Amino acid sequence: MLLADFMAAAVPILPFVWLPIPQARVVSGAVTLLLLIGLGIGRARIAQRDMWRTVIETESIGIAAALAGVVIGVLVDRAFTG
């Protein structure tokens, strides 16, 4: 499980290793959204729920988590720099 978590966490980070920052942002975002769509489809099939609703829920949770990470990062940066 730990190895799977590390691999999943590496997916959005790896483009930043190989590409310039502007292109890495686009690739990372696109790959992450595609993986979240796949996760939503898998969740819908397992739970036998409406696929579109489950995909939208999964994408929304992913976007909310990303925004929370940005907000926390900004708050921590401001707390320690100034």
N, C-alpha and C positions, 0 to 999 in steps of 0.2 A: 504494500500500500504506500509506503514511504517513497519508493522508487517511482511509482505512478504519479504521486503528487509532485515530485521534483520534475519529472518529464513534462507534466501538464503546465507547471509554472514556467518552464523554460521556453515553451512555444512562443509566447508573445515577446520574450526578451531576445531570442536568437537573431531576429532581423537587425537589431541594433549592433550586433557583433559584426555582421557582414556588410551592412549597407550604410550609406550616409544618413544622418538623422532624419531629414525630411522624408526620404523614401522609406526608411525603417518605420516611421510612424504610420504611414499608409498601409504598408504590408502587415505590420503587427495588428493594426485595427481590423483589417479585412480578414486576416486569418482567425483572429479571436472571434469575430462575429460569425464566421462560417462554422467554427467549432461549437459556438453556443447554439447555432441553429441545429447542428447535428445532435447536440445534447438535448435540446427541446424535442426533437423528433423521437429520440430514444425514450425520453420520459413519457411522451404521449403514448407510444406503443406499449410500454410496460404497464402504465396506469390505465390504458384503454380510454384515454381522454381525447378531446378535440385537439387535433394537431396544431392548428393555427393559434389557438388560445395558449397552449402550452409553450409553443415557440416564442410567442410574444412575452409571456411571463418570464421565461428563461432569459431572453434578451434584456428585458427590463431590469431584472436582478443583476445581470452582468454590468449594465450601464450604471446602475445605482452604486454598485461596488466600486467601479472605476471612479465615479465622481466623488465618492466618500474618500477614496485613497488620495485623490488630488487635494481635496479640502484639508484632510489631515496633514498631508505633506506641506501645504502652504502654512497651516497654523504652526506646525513644529518649526518650520524654517523661520517664521516671524518671531517665535518665542525665543529662539537661540541666536538670532542675528540682530535683534534690535530693539 
